[in-house]
Amino acid sequence: MTRYLYKTLLRIVAVLILTMVVSIDCFGQESDEAMIYCRDGSVYRGMIVSENSKTIRIVTIENDTLSVSQANVKKVKRSGDYLFHSKGKTHDINGFFWAINIGFNAAGMFTGEEIGSEHFELLFGWRFNKQWSVASGIGSEFNFNQIGGFSVQTNFSSFFLYGRYYFTDGRPRLFAYSRLGVGIGQSNETQTLDNAGGIQWQGGGGVHFASRKRARFIISLGYYMQKTNGTQFFLDGFGNEVKVDFDILITRPILKLGIEFG
């Protein structure tokens, strides 16, 4: 009885050890998933099973085992840093990035009023994981506003914090974003406009497209809010100077097109 129990325990321990070895091996293989880009234009995606100074052996997603010469390897992207997609396209999921975004609102095109906005922003940020990214940013906003029948212009230099959360992992990734900061008012060169700054907020959602390059395109639609007050001078039809004082909250949707690097 004791000998039988001893053998049974040995079998159980052997099975547990084997299971742990297989699990560790599988885990290691998952962490070695990669995308290999070759100088001849070929792209291979799969699990790297061995690697040395001369060759990389990879089991592709088609279950083919290939040996790729290191001399033909242009770059290797590994799963810990990227989301992989077809045709060699990827998304970065950690590390530094920077981006340029240009936005606009052309509501006046549909109402006949002189209402609209032009936006520019430059982001410097960090991807913590595949869901969360944060950044600091600088930018500028130029707005047309209708106040008492007059078209009042406002200009701002912006400084803000920016956050983004991704909902999907596909080639086009859906995300929500928000930014909060301050817009510093700017006077024009002719001194006919003087607008103060104030708190500003912007939030919305967008689509981030995968790419084989370091640059990836972004389209987003958000809502913009800016508090300001100031004074603008006009000349009426008789040549008389008219002074318009304003204290407004600018609110309008903004469509932004951008390119992200890194």
C-alpha positions in Angstrom: 0.0 0.0 0.0 2.8 2.4 0.9 4.7 1.5 -2.3 1.6 2.1 -4.4 0.9 5.5 -2.7 4.6 6.4 -3.2 4.4 5.6 -7.0 1.1 7.5 -7.2 2.6 10.6 -5.6 5.6 10.4 -8.0 3.3 10.2 -10.9 1.4 13.3 -9.7 4.6 15.2 -9.1 5.8 14.3 -12.6 2.6 15.4 -14.2 2.7 18.7 -12.2 6.3 19.3 -13.2 5.5 18.5 -16.9 2.5 20.8 -16.8 4.6 23.7 -15.4 7.3 23.2 -18.0 4.8 23.2 -20.8 3.1 26.3 -19.4 6.4 28.1 -19.0 7.4 27.1 -22.5 4.1 28.3 -24.0 4.3 31.5 -22.1 7.8 32.1 -23.4 6.6 31.4 -26.9 3.8 33.9 -26.6 6.2 36.5 -25.5 8.4 35.7 -28.5 5.7 36.5 -31.1 7.1 38.9 -33.6 6.8 40.6 -37.0 10.0 40.3 -39.1 10.4 42.9 -41.9 13.0 41.9 -44.5 15.0 44.1 -46.8 13.5 42.4 -49.9 10.0 43.6 -48.8 8.9 40.3 -47.2 7.1 40.3 -43.9 6.8 37.3 -41.6 4.6 37.1 -38.5 4.8 34.2 -36.0 6.6 32.8 -33.0 10.4 33.1 -32.9 11.8 29.7 -31.8 15.5 30.5 -32.0 17.7 33.4 -32.8 21.5 34.0 -33.2 23.8 36.3 -35.0 23.2 34.6 -38.4 19.6 33.5 -38.6 16.2 33.8 -37.0 13.9 30.7 -37.0 10.2 31.5 -36.9 7.1 29.4 -37.0 4.6 31.6 -39.0 0.9 31.9 -38.4 0.5 29.6 -41.4 2.4 27.0 -39.4 5.5 27.1 -41.6 9.0 27.0 -40.1 11.4 29.4 -41.8 15.0 30.5 -41.3 15.5 34.1 -42.1 19.0 35.4 -42.6 20.0 38.3 -40.2 21.6 40.0 -43.2 18.1 40.2 -44.8 16.4 41.4 -41.6 15.5 45.1 -41.7 13.7 45.3 -38.3 11.9 43.1 -35.8 8.8 44.1 -33.9 7.9 42.1 -30.8 4.5 41.5 -29.3 5.4 43.2 -26.0 5.6 46.5 -27.8 3.0 46.2 -30.6 -0.4 45.0 -31.7 0.0 43.0 -34.9 -2.3 43.1 -37.9 -2.4 41.9 -41.5 0.0 43.2 -44.2 2.6 44.0 -41.7 0.7 46.8 -40.1 1.0 47.4 -36.3 0.0 49.7 -33.4 2.4 50.8 -30.7 1.2 50.0 -27.2 4.0 51.5 -25.0 6.7 54.1 -25.0 7.1 57.7 -26.1 5.1 59.4 -28.9 4.5 62.8 -30.3 1.7 64.0 -32.6 0.5 66.9 -34.7 -3.2 67.6 -35.0 -5.1 70.2 -37.1 -8.8 70.9 -36.4 -11.6 73.0 -37.7 -15.2 73.9 -37.3 -17.1 75.3 -40.3 -20.6 75.8 -38.9 -20.9 79.1 -40.6 -20.9 77.3 -44.0 -24.4 76.0 -43.2 -25.9 79.0 -41.3 -24.5 81.9 -43.3 -23.0 83.4 -40.1 -19.3 84.1 -39.6 -18.8 81.3 -37.1 -15.9 78.9 -37.2 -12.7 77.7 -35.6 -9.2 76.8 -36.6 -7.1 74.6 -34.2 -3.5 73.4 -34.0 -2.0 71.1 -31.3 1.3 69.5 -30.7 1.4 66.5 -28.2 4.3 64.9 -26.3 3.2 61.8 -24.5 3.7 58.3 -23.2 1.8 55.0 -23.8 1.5 53.1 -20.5 -0.2 50.1 -22.1 -2.5 49.2 -25.0 -5.4 51.1 -23.3 -4.0 54.2 -21.7 -1.9 57.1 -23.1 -1.3 60.5 -21.6 0.4 63.6 -23.0 1.1 67.3 -22.4 0.4 69.7 -25.2 0.7 73.1 -26.6 -1.5 74.6 -29.3 -3.4 77.6 -30.7 -7.1 78.3 -31.4 -8.6 81.0 -33.7 -12.4 81.5 -33.4 -15.1 83.5 -35.2 -18.0 84.4 -32.9 -21.3 86.3 -33.6 -22.0 88.8 -30.8 -24.8 91.4 -31.3 -24.5 91.2 -35.0 -20.8 91.7 -35.0 -18.2 89.0 -35.9 -15.8 88.9 -33.0 -12.5 87.1 -33.4 -10.7 85.5 -30.5 -7.1 84.0 -30.4 -5.5 81.7 -27.8 -2.2 80.0 -27.1 -3.1 76.8 -25.3 -1.3 74.7 -22.7 -3.0 71.5 -21.6 -2.9 67.9 -20.3 -4.3 65.2 -22.6 -5.6 61.6 -22.0 -6.7 58.8 -24.3 -8.4 55.4 -23.8 -8.7 52.7 -26.5 -11.8 50.5 -26.7 -10.6 48.2 -29.5 -7.5 46.4 -30.7 -8.2 46.2 -34.5 -6.4 47.8 -37.4 -8.6 50.9 -36.9 -8.7 51.4 -33.1 -11.5 53.3 -31.5 -10.7 55.6 -28.6 -12.0 58.4 -26.4 -10.0 61.4 -25.4 -10.1 64.4 -23.2 -7.9 67.4 -22.6 -8.0 70.2 -20.0 -5.9 73.3 -19.8 -5.8 77.0 -20.2 -6.1 79.3 -23.3 -4.0 82.5 -23.0 -5.7 85.3 -24.9 -3.8 87.2 -27.7 -4.3 90.7 -29.0 -4.0 91.3 -32.8 -1.3 93.5 -34.3 -3.7 96.5 -35.0 -4.8 96.6 -31.3 -8.4 96.4 -32.4 -8.9 93.1 -30.5 -8.0 92.3 -26.9 -9.3 89.0 -25.5 -8.5 87.5 -22.1 -7.7 83.8 -21.5 -9.5 81.2 -19.5 -10.1 77.5 -18.7 -10.6 75.4 -21.8 -11.8 71.8 -22.2 -12.1 69.4 -25.2 -13.3 65.8 -25.4 -14.5 63.3 -27.9 -13.6 60.2 -29.7 -11.7 59.0 -32.8 -10.1 56.4 -34.9 -6.4 55.5 -34.9 -5.2 53.6 -38.0 -2.5 51.0 -38.1 0.6 51.3 -40.3 3.9 49.7 -41.3 5.6 53.0 -40.7 6.3 54.9 -37.5 3.7 57.5 -38.5 0.0 56.6 -38.1 -3.1 58.7 -39.0 -5.8 59.8 -36.6 -9.2 61.2 -37.2 -11.3 62.5 -34.2 -14.5 64.4 -33.5 -14.7 66.3 -30.3 -16.4 69.2 -28.5 -14.5 72.4 -27.6 -15.2 74.8 -24.8 -13.3 78.0 -24.0 -14.1 80.8 -21.5 -13.0 84.3 -22.5 -13.8 88.0 -22.3 -12.5 91.1 -24.0 -13.0 94.0 -26.3 -13.0 94.5 -30.0 -13.3 97.7 -32.0 -15.1 98.1 -35.4 -15.9 100.9 -37.9 -19.5 101.2 -38.8 -20.8 102.2 -42.3 -20.3 105.9 -41.4 -16.7 105.5 -40.3 -17.5 105.7 -36.6 -15.7 103.5 -34.1 -17.8 100.9 -32.4 -16.7 99.2 -29.2 -17.9 95.7 -28.4 -17.3 94.2 -25.0 -17.9 90.5 -24.6 -17.9 87.8 -21.9 -18.6 84.4 -23.5 -18.2 80.7 -23.4 -17.2 79.4 -26.8 -18.7 76.0 -27.5 -18.6 74.0 -30.7 -17.8 70.6 -32.3 -14.3 70.2 -33.7 -13.1 67.8 -36.4 -9.4 67.0 -36.1 -6.9 65.3 -38.5 -3.6 64.2 -37.1 -0.4 62.2 -37.5 1.2 60.4 -34.6 4.9 59.4 -34.5 6.8 57.0 -32.3 
